[in-house]
């Protein structure tokens, strides 16, 4: 659609419009159905934030919304002006569709996907897994959560779709869950710009406090094992040393009798 400031038509009511201090807006809209199979052109005249008349290509003529818009609608319904409006479907809508298709309805930008976590303050409360899809266009997108290959529906919340201000969008879909060590969570994103869905995985790791405890216990057991092994080797060497004579006997000669 396009908008432009109103230049009052030289209609019967133009003098009233010029004397009024309100601002006018002329708004042209193109509505496309099934690509270009059906095109609808709307021309709206807004005065003081109120629509006073409009033209609809589906109707083929203009309609007044208020008494103020009646003389303008009558002017628009003159044959010479109607001819211009009838041609607007092709000259305005179809032309602009062909010209701007690749940067509007045909534009495709792939999303960037990542998973982040929000850990619960208490171990009794579930944690939040956040799947973020950013920088995509158009806005239609489907995001799903899976746990160990099974789709999760309970605890899934989709946040509001946000505009980035550069013709791209972003969205967050959270999963409230209590992950166990080894659980595999997958975020799957489907978008028209993708030939195949994007999948990102997050594997649940043991709690850091418990991990430190297990590492400490493992280190203690390993150290104790080395200490016991060292004592056994020491005792064995000590016993072997006690069995040896202090002064070794000289070798026995052949002529000596025992």
matplotlib code that plots the C-alpha trace (Angstrom):
import matplotlib.pyplot as plt

x = [0.0, 1.0, 0.1, 0.3, -0.9, -4.2, -4.5, -8.3, -10.1, -11.7, -15.0, -18.1, -17.0, -13.4, -14.1, -15.2, -12.0, -9.8, -11.4, -11.1, -7.8, -7.8, -5.2, -6.2, -4.7, -5.2, -4.4, -4.0, -4.0, -3.4, -4.7, -3.4, -5.0, -3.2, -0.2, -1.6, -4.8, -7.0, -6.0, -8.2, -7.5, -8.8, -8.4, -9.4, -9.8, -9.3, -10.0, -9.6, -8.7, -12.1, -12.6, -15.0, -15.1, -13.4, -13.1, -13.2, -12.3, -14.5, -17.4, -16.2, -17.3, -16.8, -18.8, -19.2, -18.8, -19.9, -21.7, -18.4, -17.2, -20.4, -19.3, -15.9, -17.4, -19.7, -16.6, -14.7, -17.7, -17.5, -16.5, -13.2, -12.1, -13.5, -11.5, -8.4, -9.4, -10.3, -6.8, -5.2, -5.5, -3.0, -1.0, -0.6, -1.1, 0.2, 3.0, 4.3, 3.9, 6.2, 8.6, 8.9, 8.1, 11.7, 12.2, 8.7, 6.6, 9.4, 12.0, 13.5, 15.9, 17.0, 16.6, 19.5, 18.7, 20.3, 19.3, 19.9, 18.9, 17.4, 18.2, 15.6, 16.5, 15.3, 15.9, 12.2, 11.3, 11.6, 14.2, 13.5, 15.0, 14.8, 14.9, 15.6, 15.1, 16.3, 16.8, 14.2, 11.7, 8.8, 7.3, 5.6, 7.7, 7.1, 9.1, 8.9, 10.5, 11.5, 12.7, 14.6, 12.9, 9.4, 7.6, 6.9, 3.6, 3.1, 5.1, 5.8, 5.2, 5.7, 6.6, 5.4, 6.8, 9.0, 10.1, 13.8, 13.4, 15.3, 12.5, 13.3, 11.7, 12.6, 10.8, 11.5, 9.8, 10.4, 10.1, 9.5, 11.0, 13.0, 16.0, 17.8, 21.4, 21.6, 18.3, 18.5, 16.4, 16.0, 14.6, 13.3, 12.6, 10.7, 10.7, 9.9, 13.5, 14.8, 14.9, 15.1, 14.3, 17.0, 17.6, 19.6, 20.3, 21.0, 22.1, 21.4, 24.5, 24.8, 24.4, 27.6, 27.5, 26.9, 29.6, 32.2, 31.1, 31.5, 34.9, 36.0, 34.9, 36.5, 39.8, 39.7, 39.1, 41.8, 44.3, 43.4, 43.9, 47.4, 48.2, 47.1, 49.1, 52.1, 51.9, 51.6, 54.7, 56.5, 55.6, 56.6, 60.0, 60.5, 59.8, 62.2, 64.9, 64.5, 64.9, 68.3, 71.5, 73.4, 76.7, 76.4, 78.1, 81.1, 80.5, 81.2, 84.3, 84.3, 86.8, 85.0, 82.8, 79.6]
y = [0.0, 3.6, 6.9, 10.5, 13.8, 14.9, 17.5, 18.4, 17.5, 20.3, 19.0, 20.6, 20.3, 21.5, 24.9, 23.2, 21.2, 24.1, 26.1, 23.2, 23.0, 19.2, 17.2, 14.9, 11.6, 9.7, 6.1, 3.5, -0.2, -3.3, -6.6, -9.8, -13.2, -16.4, -14.5, -12.4, -14.4, -11.8, -8.2, -5.7, -1.9, 0.4, 4.2, 5.8, 9.4, 10.2, 13.6, 14.4, 10.7, 9.7, 7.9, 10.1, 8.2, 5.3, 3.5, -0.3, -2.0, -5.0, -2.6, -0.5, 2.8, 5.2, 5.3, 8.2, 7.4, 10.8, 13.9, 15.6, 12.8, 12.7, 15.4, 13.8, 10.4, 11.9, 13.5, 10.2, 8.5, 10.6, 8.6, 10.3, 9.7, 6.2, 5.3, 6.2, 4.2, 1.2, 1.3, 1.5, -2.2, -2.8, 0.5, 0.8, -2.7, -5.1, -2.9, -2.3, -6.0, -6.9, -4.2, -4.7, -8.5, -9.5, -7.1, -7.5, -10.6, -12.5, -11.5, -14.4, -14.1, -17.2, -17.2, -17.5, -20.0, -20.5, -22.1, -20.5, -21.5, -19.8, -21.9, -22.0, -20.5, -23.7, -27.3, -27.9, -25.5, -26.2, -24.6, -22.6, -23.4, -20.5, -21.1, -17.8, -17.3, -13.9, -11.9, -13.8, -12.6, -13.0, -13.2, -16.6, -19.2, -22.5, -23.4, -26.8, -28.3, -32.0, -34.0, -37.2, -37.3, -36.7, -33.4, -31.3, -29.3, -28.8, -26.0, -24.4, -20.7, -18.6, -15.0, -12.0, -11.6, -8.6, -6.3, -5.6, -2.4, -3.7, -5.7, -8.7, -10.3, -12.2, -14.5, -16.6, -19.9, -21.2, -24.7, -25.1, -28.4, -30.3, -31.7, -34.8, -35.7, -36.9, -35.6, -34.3, -31.3, -30.1, -26.9, -27.2, -24.1, -24.2, -21.2, -20.5, -19.5, -22.9, -26.1, -28.2, -27.2, -25.9, -28.1, -27.1, -29.4, -28.9, -31.9, -31.7, -31.8, -32.8, -30.0, -28.1, -28.5, -32.2, -32.4, -30.8, -33.2, -36.2, -35.0, -34.5, -38.0, -39.5, -37.7, -38.8, -42.5, -42.3, -40.8, -43.4, -46.2, -44.9, -44.6, -48.2, -49.4, -47.5, -49.0, -52.5, -52.0, -50.6, -53.5, -56.0, -54.4, -54.2, -57.9, -58.8, -56.7, -58.4, -61.9, -61.0, -61.7, -58.6, -60.0, -62.2, -65.6, -66.2, -68.6, -72.3, -73.8, -77.2, -78.8, -77.5, -79.9, -78.9]
z = [0.0, -0.3, 1.4, 0.4, 1.7, 0.4, -2.3, -2.2, -5.3, -7.3, -6.2, -4.9, -1.3, -1.8, -0.3, 2.9, 3.0, 2.5, 5.2, 7.7, 9.7, 9.9, 8.0, 5.2, 4.1, 0.9, 1.3, -1.5, -0.7, -2.8, -1.6, -3.3, -3.1, -4.2, -5.6, -8.4, -9.2, -7.5, -7.0, -5.0, -5.1, -2.3, -2.3, 1.0, 1.9, 5.6, 7.2, 10.8, 11.5, 10.0, 6.7, 4.7, 1.4, -0.4, -3.8, -4.0, -7.2, -6.2, -6.3, -9.2, -7.8, -4.8, -1.6, 0.8, 4.5, 5.8, 4.4, 4.1, 1.7, -0.4, -2.9, -3.3, -3.9, -6.5, -8.2, -8.1, -9.7, -12.8, -15.9, -16.5, -12.8, -12.7, -15.8, -13.9, -10.8, -12.9, -14.4, -11.0, -10.5, -13.2, -13.2, -9.5, -7.9, -10.5, -11.5, -7.9, -7.2, -10.1, -9.2, -5.4, -5.1, -4.5, -1.6, -0.1, -0.5, -2.2, 0.4, 2.4, 5.3, 7.3, 11.1, 13.5, 16.3, 19.7, 23.1, 26.4, 29.9, 32.9, 36.0, 38.8, 42.1, 43.9, 42.9, 43.5, 40.7, 37.0, 34.8, 31.7, 28.3, 25.8, 22.1, 20.3, 16.6, 15.3, 12.1, 9.9, 7.2, 6.6, 10.1, 9.8, 11.8, 13.6, 16.7, 18.5, 21.6, 21.8, 24.8, 24.0, 20.6, 21.8, 21.2, 24.3, 24.4, 28.2, 29.6, 26.1, 25.9, 22.8, 23.4, 21.4, 17.9, 17.8, 15.0, 14.7, 12.8, 9.7, 8.1, 10.2, 13.2, 16.4, 18.7, 21.8, 22.7, 26.3, 27.8, 31.5, 32.5, 35.1, 33.2, 34.3, 33.7, 30.1, 28.8, 25.3, 24.4, 20.8, 19.4, 15.9, 13.7, 10.4, 8.1, 4.5, 3.9, 4.9, 2.8, 6.0, 9.6, 11.8, 14.9, 18.0, 20.9, 24.6, 26.8, 30.5, 32.6, 36.3, 38.8, 39.4, 43.1, 42.9, 40.2, 42.6, 45.3, 43.0, 41.8, 45.4, 46.4, 43.3, 44.1, 47.7, 46.7, 44.1, 46.6, 49.2, 46.6, 45.8, 49.5, 50.2, 47.2, 48.4, 51.9, 50.5, 48.3, 51.3, 53.5, 50.9, 50.3, 54.1, 54.5, 51.7, 53.3, 56.6, 55.1, 53.6, 55.9, 57.0, 55.6, 52.6, 52.8, 50.5, 47.7, 48.5, 46.8, 45.3, 47.7, 50.7, 52.5, 53.9]

ax = plt.figure().add_subplot(projection="3d")
ax.plot(x, y, z, "-o")
ax.set_aspect("equal")
plt.show()
